[in-house]
Amino acid sequence: MNSKENIVFLGMMGSGKSSIGFLISKELNLEFFDTDRVIEKKLNLKIPQIFQDKGEKFFREFEEKITLQILKNKNSVISLGGGTFLNKNVRNEILKNHNSFWLKWNSETILKRVQNNPKRPIAFNLTNIELMKLIKKRSIIYSKALYSINCDGLSKKQIVNKIKKIHESD
């Protein structure tokens, strides 16, 4: 790893943060953390169940704590949950000390991937218009990432190669 501690993936739910993060970790032989999976393991509950049983406020506070712990690792690849980068403490830590990559997709692509998906508690009950507003609102914050990867029309391998190229020239 070069100037920054970890490679961190952020973006909307359904943007491929987990799958791309996993592939990058294998390519670069680095440890991989998916913050949502770590949270699920620690609480022994799936994300939708956490939202349902404990509420979003509890989830966001726990998510912040877990994510800040994970970010203490070095030379790792970390995939954030869709809302994690919206947290100011997490965002400031990432922008200051880590290489952040926004996996950016056309809004319609994200809409197709997440609408009516019960595994996506934030998006599940939203109309298409509400979901588009959420995507727009979050994109403003995601755009603060160090790198933005336009993923539309690219295969996973092409996305991974783009990220590797940036990482290796960093």
Residue, then its C-alpha position, 0 to 999 in steps of 0.5 A: m500500500n502506498s500513501k494511504e492505509n486501506i482501499v475503501f469502497l463506497g456507493m449506493m446499495g447494489s453498486g457492487k461494493s462487496s463483490i468488487g471489494f472481494l475481487i480487489s482483495k484477492e487480486l492484491n492479496l489483501e484482507f477483505f472486510d465487508t462492514d455489513r457482514v461484520i455487523e451481521k456477524k457481531l449481532n447475529l442478525k441480518i441487516p433487515q432484521i436489525f432495522q426491524d428489531k432495533g431501528e435505524k438509529f441503533f444500526r447507524e450508531f453500531e455501524e459507525k463504531i464497527t466501521l471505525q474499528i475496521l478502519k484501524n486495520k492496515n493494508s486492507v480492502i473495506s466495503l462500506g454499507g450504502g449509508t456508511f459514508l454519510n456518517k461524518n466521523v466515518r467520512n472524515e476518517i476515510l478521506k483523511n487516511h484511506n483511498s476511497f473509491w465511489l462505485k458510480w452507476n447510472s441511477e436507473t441501473i441502481l433503481k433496477r438492482v434495489q427496488n422491491n428488494p427486502k434485503r435493502p431495508i432503506a429502499f424496500n418501501l420507497t417509490n421509484i421517485e423517492l429512490m431516485k431522490l435518495i440516489k441523488k442526495r447520497s451521490i452528492i456525499y459519495s462524490k467526495a471520495l478520492y476516486s470515482i469509478n464510472c461503472d456503467g457498461l463495464s464488466k466486474k473484471q474491467i472495474v477491477n482493472k481500472i481500480k488496480k491501475i489507479h491503486e498501482s499508480d498511487 
